[in-house]
Structure formats: structure tokens, C-alpha cells
Amino acid sequence: MDWTDRLPPRDWLTRGVVLLLVVALLTPSVVSAITYDREASNLKPGTIEQPANGTTIISVQGYHFQGQGNKKKPARLVAVGPKGGVKWVYNGSKEGATWFYDVDPLPNGNLLVVSTQRGGTLVYEMNPKTKEKVWKKFLPIHDTHDIDLINNGTQLLVGNMRNYNETTGKNDDRVYVYDLETDEIVWQWHLRNYYDKGAGGDYTNDWTHLNNVQKIADGKYALDPRNMDEVIIVDRNTGEVTTKLGEDDNHDILNEQHNPDYLESESGKPTFLVADSENNRIVEYEKNGNDWNRTWELGSSGTLTWPRDADRLPNGNTLVVDSSDHRVIEVTPEGEIVWEFYSPWLPYDAERIGTGDESNGPTIADQNAQGQYAITGSANLDPGTGKSLRMSVFLSNAFAGTSMQDTMRHYGARWDQVTPFIRPVWMSEYAFIAAIFAILLLIFWLIGELVYQRKRIYDGVKYRLG
């Protein structure tokens, strides 16, 4: 007898090889699960060229699905020390927070926190030392991103979006002032007073996406209707829009931006520092006469992914929330990272304690730093794992010098953006990739078996059906 006669049939050998490949591909996942340290933090410092000049407070939006938060990827507030050490973490899931949005340092050392919960928005003053609420106010409005405390702490300036009224057929997106002493709205302005129905997003749903409101002077409010690609200033007394930056669908200026900060140069020129989110950059515009001139452009799709906040610090650097890269960075006017911290999942806002609320530093023009700058000096860690070399950087390096480099960097950036939300916290990135290949292999195996056994399956079904 030939020794080959002792071997299993070829089809069973094929099945055995495929099974071994599946097991090999799933082995890294098993190892990750066994070696996962539940006490280890996914909050990691990146580049620390110089200690920050104070504690940095980061609001993390967190991950949720259909209103249910993921306890392993929660909304949280994170306090980070000058050298990147975690000072404390406040987990929002304990109080039913779906998302954390704006967080503002108050003059008394406390924090003003905005979080969404089932049925509305909760805004409160929190003592960061005790984590206790000094006061709180629940507002029956949906997905509110920004609320500011104004007029010596007696009133709230509220940005109210996703506010379509089915009864009247009108969109009631608005900015309003709520008096905490009288418990009533004392002033409001609807965005439909200025914008046509056809502007922005879906008029019956998320029309304006008003994500930021800022009191810039007595009776002057800067608003950020993101879906209009514009920043506007409204006069409270007249209800008129006195200033506008941007134009609907003119994405060369702004593209679904977040959290613009109003500054003035030493010569009094109005200036806006803006996280230009969909353009993956930070920009600064200075007004000269009736025109806005872009004086500064920082970053690109290769170094930023959906940034949503930028604050000018007193030292002239800029604190940037790079949301989909799950990090906060402090950069010089020339784009060099001097401080970096990774804070999954989807940071929204960051404030440097001791530097005031929002931007409190010089404009780019006052620093004579006008220009377009790339961002350099990142540690390029993989968010959620703290390991080096993110996929976008790996693919960019792998295809360096070829026509595919930019394309592969783009797809790598999308991978870096999405996978932290769907990858289990205990699974490494490469174990996750291997698991995907294992699942695909199993699917092709199943399809192959169905095709190969189609006659037997057909005959079996036919026999059972008589």
C-alpha cells in the first residue's frame, strides 16, 4: 500500500489547513484576553517635551448606542497633571451621563459641566476636589453641547439644537438666556430668523447643529451653527447678525467646524480661532475691514482627525482637541507638539486650569507667526492601547515614496478613527486585525462548503420535503 493512501481525502486536508489558519488568527485574541490587565489605564501621555503650565481638564464624550452608554468606554472627565500623569477621573456612567460635552473652569476653582442624559441635558457646578455638585439644573432639551455661566453666575447662556417642532412645522433651534434665580427664559433668538430652510442640514432634524455659544461682550453673542459652515455674532438688543465668518457649503473657509473662540488683536481686530473639523485643521481668521483673512492654518488630514476644540494659551501655544485621534495636544505656533495626552473615547473639550475659560492668549498676528504649518513631534500612539505606531503612520511609512502614500494614510486614519469604538478594550490592534481575517476566512469557508455540498444539501431538503 502506498503511504499516500493512508492520508485523509484531499477535501478533509483542505478543511484542516483552513481550520489551522483560523486557530492561528484567533490565537492573538486569546492571548490578549488572558494577559489583559483590568487595572491598566488606557489614558496615556504621549510626547511631553515640557511640562504643562497647570492641570488640563478633558471632557470625553464616550461611546453609546441607542442611548445606552458603554461602561467600558464611558463618558468621563479626566484631570491630567503637567507631566502627563492622571490626577483623577470622573466616570459619568455613575450618574447616567450619555455624553460629556463642554466643561468650563470657573473663577472659584470649580467646573461647569454639560452632559446629556435620557430626556434632556444636565448642567452643574462641580467641585473637582470632592466631585460633589454645588448646584445642578436639568433642562428638557436634546443633545446640548454648550452652556456658559454668564452675568456673575446668575444666568445660563444655552445653545439649543435638534429642536424641530412637529406641531408648528418650524425649527426652533435657538440660543437663549436662562435665569437661575427666577427659573425662566429671559431672552431667546431663533436661528430661523436669519437662515432659510434650505441652509444647513435636515430642517426637520439636525438643522443647524448649534454646538457653541460665547458671550464676547455685553449684549454680543458668538454662535457656531456648524451645519451652516459659518460663525456669526448676534446683537441681543436688536436681534441682528452683525458679523459673519464663512459661507454655507464654501468648505475652503470652514467645513462643519466646532467651538470657535473670539479674540482681539492688540490693535483691536476681531479674530476667530476655529477647530475646522471636517477639513482636519485648526484655522485663525482676522478681520480687516469687511474681509476675513486666514492668518494661520495648522495640521491636515495626515496629522489631525476631526479636531473639535482649540484654545489659545497665554504662552502663545494652542491647546487642541484632536477628537478622532483620541488625544489632546499643546502645539507651538509653528506646529511643534510640546505636550500630548491620549484620552479615549472621543474627547470633546479641554481646558488648562489657571488660564481662564476658552482662549486667553495672543493672536497669531500679534506673535508674527502667520502661515501654514504641519504638526510635528507626535508619539503616534494607538489610542486605547498606548502602543506605538498608529495604523495611519504604519501605512504611510509602508507606502512612502509611492503614489499610494496619501491614499493609504487616509484609509489608515479612518481605521484609527473608527476601530477604538468597536474593538474590545482587552484586544490589541493587531489581534483585532487577525480576528477580522479569521471571521472573513470562516465566512468564505462556509460559502465554499455550501457550494461544494450543494447537491447533497438539495437532495437532503428534497428528501425531507417528500
N, C-alpha and C positions, 0 to 999 in steps of 0.2 A: 504493500500500500504506500502510495506517495504521501510524504509528510504533509503536503498541502491539503490532502483530503481530510486531515484532522482539524483544519481551520473552520471556523463558523462561516456560513454563507456570506457573500460579499455585502448584502444589504445589512446584515447584522454588524459586520465590521464597520460599515459607514455610520450606523447608528451609534456604535461605541465610540468612534472618533468624535462625533458631534457632541455626545454626552460628556466626554472628557474635556472638550473645549468649553462647554457651558460651565462645568465644575471649576475649571481653571479661571474663567472670567468672573465667577461669583466668589472665588476664594478671597480676593481683597476685601470684599464687603463683609465677609465673615470675620476676617482679621480686624477690620475697623470696628465692628460691633463688639468684639471681645476686648480690644485694647482701649476702647473709648473711655475717657476719664470724665465722669459726670461732673466732677468738681472743677474741671478746667474751664476757663472763660474763653469765649470767642471774641472778647474785647481785647484788642492788641495794639500796642504802639507800633508805628512804622518808623519813618525817618524822624529822628529827633536831633537836629543839628544844634539847636539851642533851646533851653527850657522856655516854656511859655511864660508870659508875664501875668500869671494868675490861673485860677481854675477855669476849665472850659465845661460848660453845661451843654449836653447834646440831647435833643429830643429825637427819639427813634419811633418811627411810625409803626413798625411791626407788621406782621403778616396776619391776615384774616381771610376767611372765606364765608360769604353769605352771612356776614355779621358775627361770625364766631371767630374769636381770636385763637391763634396757635400758642399754647402755653410754652412751647419750646422756642418760639420765635416771637416773643411778646412785644407790645408797645412798652417803652421804658424811657426813663430819664437817666442819663449817665453823667456823673461828675468825674472829670479827668484832671489829674494834677499836672503841674508844669512839665514833668519829665515823662509823662505818659502813663503814670500809674493810676489805676481806678480807685477813686476815693469813696464812691458809693454808687449804688444802682437802685432805682425806684421802679419796681415792676408794676405796670398799670393793670395787669390782669387781675390783681387782687381787688381792684375797685371797679372792675367791669369796663375798663377803658378799651375801646376798639383800636383807636389810634391816638398817638400824641402828635400835636402839630406845633404851634407857636409856643415858645417859652421866653419870658422876658425877666431879666433881673430888675428888682425894684430898689429904690433908694435905701430902704430899711434892711437890705440884705436878703429878703425873701424872694420867691419866684412867683410870677404869674404864669399859670399853666392852662393850656387849652387842650381838651381831649374830647373825642367823640364817644358817645355811649349809645346804647339802644334807645331810640326815641328822641335823641337830641344831642346837645353839646353841654359839657360841664366845664366851667371856668372857675378857677380858685387860686387863692394865695396860699403858697406852701412854705413852711419853714424848712429850709434844706438840712438843718441840723437834726430836727426831731422828726421830719417827714410828716408833721401834722398840718392840717388845713386850718388856716386862720379864719377864713370865710370861704364860702362856695356859692355859686349860683348856677342853677340848671336852666338852660334856655331851650325851648322846644323848636330848634332849628337844626337842619341836617348838614353834616359834613363841613362845619365851620372851621376854617383854617387859622384865622387870625382874629384875636380880640385884644385891644390895648386898653390899659387903665389910663384915663385922662382926667384933667381938671382936679388935680390934687387928690386923686384916688377916689373921687365921688361918682365917676361915670365910666361906662364902658363904651368904647368905640368898636362896633361889631361889623364884620364883613359877612353878609348873609347870601349864600348862593344855593343853587339847586332848589329854587323856590317858586316853581310854577304853580299857579292857582288854577285848578281844573274847573272850578265853579265860574270864575270870571273869564277864563281863557287868556289871562295875562301872566306874564312872567314877572314875579315880584322880587327878583334879585335886587339887593339894596345894601346900602351902608346906613347904619343907624346908631344913635347915641342912647344908651340905656342908663337911667339914673338909679344908682344903688340905694339912695336914700328914700326916694318916692316909689321905687319899683315900677317904673313906667318908661316907655319910649318917649323921649322929649324932642327928637328930631330924626328924620329919615329922608333918604334920597334914593329914588329908584333908577336903576340904570336904563330902563326903557325910556326915561325922559330924554336920553341922549342918543341911544343906539337904536337902529332899525332892527326888526325881527330877523332879517336875513344875515345880520352880522354874527360872528362868533360861532358857537356850537348849536346844538339842537334847542330851539326855543322852548320846547315843552319839557326839557330835561336839564342838562347841564349847559345852560346858555352862555353865561359869562365866565364861570369859574373864578369868581372874585376871591383870590387867595391872599390878598394883603391889603391892609388899611393902615395909614400912618398919619398922625396929626403933625403937620410940618410948621404950623403957625396958628395963631388964634383964628378960627373960622376957616382954615385951609386944610383939606384932607387929600392925601395922595392915595389913589386907588389902583389896584392891579387886576383888571378884568383879563385874565390870562388868555381866554379864547378869542379875544379881540386883537391880540398881539400889540396891545397898547398899554401905556401908563398914563393916567390922567390926574389932574388936580381939580378938585371941586371946591367952589366957594360956598360955604354953608349959608351965608346970608342971602345970596342971590340965586343959588341953585345952578349956577352956570359953570361949565367946564372952562377953566381959564388957561390951562396948559395941557398939551398932549404930546407924548413921545411915542412914535411908532405908527403903524397903519395896518389895518386888518389884512391878513394874508401877504403882507410885504415882509417876508421872512429874512430878508437881508438886514433889516433893522432889529426886529425881535421875533422870536418864534416860541409862543406859549411859555413865556417867562414866569419867574417866581420872585417874590419878595424884593422888589426894588427899594433901595434906600435913597432918600433925598439928602443931598449935601449941598453946600455952597462953597465956592472957592473964596480965596482971600479977597478977591475983587468983587465978590457978591454974585458970581454967575451961577445960576441954577445947574445942578449936576445930579444925575441919577446913576447909581451903581446897581447893576441888574444881573441876576442869575438867568442867563438866556438859555433856558433849559433844553429845548429841542435842537438848538444849534450847538449844544455841548460846549459852551464857553461862558466866560464872565465878561461883561462889557461895561464901559463907563461912557456916558454921554454928557457933554457940556453944551449949554445953550448960549448961542451967540446971536443976538437979535431975535429973529423968528426961526432960526435954523438950529438943529441939534447936530453937533459934530462928535463923532466917535473918537474919543481920545485914548481909549485903552481897550485892548482885546486880549484875553488870557485863555489859553487852552484850546483844545479841539477834540474831535471825536476819538482821537488816539490817547488822550490823557484825562478827559472828563467824560462822564456818562450821566446825563440828566442832572446837572447841578441845580439846587433849589434855594440856595441862600448864599449871600456874600456880604460880609460886614467889613468896613474899613476900620482898622485898629489905630489907636493913637500913634503907634510907632511907624505908621505908613504901610504896614503889611495888610494883607486881606485874608480874613478867615472864611473859607469856602466849604460848603457842604456839598460834597460830590455824591449825591444820593444813591445812584445805582451802582457805584463802586463801593458803597457802604463805608465811607470814610469822611473825615473832616481834615482839612489841610490848612496850614498857615503858609502863605507864599509871599515872597518879596514882590515889589512892583515889576521886577524883571522875570518873575515866574519860578524862582527857586524855592523849593519846599524846605522850610526850616522846622516844621512841626507837622506830624501826621499821626492820625489815630483812626483805627478801623473799628467801626461800631455797627454791626448788623442789627436789625434788618431794616434797611431803608431810612437812614437818618434824614430828618426834615429841617431842623433848625439848630444853630449853635450860637452860643453867647459866651464871651470871655468876661468873667466876673471882674469887676473893678474898672471896666472900660465903658460902662454905661450901656443903655439899650440901643440896639441897631448900630449904625455906623457913627463913630466919633473920632474920625481921623482926617488927615488932609486929602484933598482930591489928587488925582494923578497929575493934573496940570500944575498944581502947586508943588508937586515933587519933581517936576520936569522929567517925567517918566513916560511920556506919551509913546504909544507904539503898539505893536502886536508881538506877543510873547508866547513861546511854548512853555509848558510846565516841565520842570526837570527835578530830579532828585528823589523820586518816589521809591519806597521799598518794594512796591509792586507785590504786596502780599495777596493771597487768595482770601477774600472775605469769608469769615466764618470758620476758617481753619488756622489762619495765621501762618500758613506755609508760603514759601516764596514762589514767585513766578506765576502770575495770573495767566489764564488761557490767552488773552489778547496779546500779552507780551510774548508768550511762548510762540504763538503762530506768527507774530510779526517778525520775531527773530528767525524762525524757521524758513520764512519766505523772503527774508531780507535781500534786497537787490533784484527782485523779480517783479514782474507786472502784477503779481497776485498779492503783494505785501499789504496794500491798503485794504483790499477786499477781505483778506484773511484776518487782518486786525479788526475790521468791522464785525465780522462774524464772531471773533473771539470776544469782543466787547459785549455783544449781545448774550453770549454764553455767560460771561461774568455777571451780567445784569440779572439774568433770569434764574440761573441754577441755585443761587443761595436760598431762594424761596421754595424750591421743590426738592432739593437734596436734603435727606435726613441729617440732623445735626451730628450724628455719630459717624457719618460716612465721609471719607476723604474724597477729594475731587476725582482722583484717578480711579478709585473704587467705584465711584458713580458712573464714570465713563465706561468702565469694564462691565458694570451691571447693565447698562443700556445695550451694549453689544450682545450680552448674554440673552437679554429679552428679545432682541431682534433675531438672533440665531434660533431661539426657541420658536418664534413665530414662523420663520422660514422653514424650520424643521416640520412644524405642524402642517403648513401648507403643502410641503413636499410629501408628507405621509398621506394626506388627503388625496393628492393627485395620484400617487403611486398605488394606493389601495382603493381607488375609486370604483373599480369593477366589483371588488369584494364588498365594499360598502353598499353599492347599488343592489347587488344580489341579496345582501342581508336584509336591506329595507324592503325589497320586493317580496322576499320570503315571509317576513313578519306581517306584511300587509295582505298576504294571501294572494 
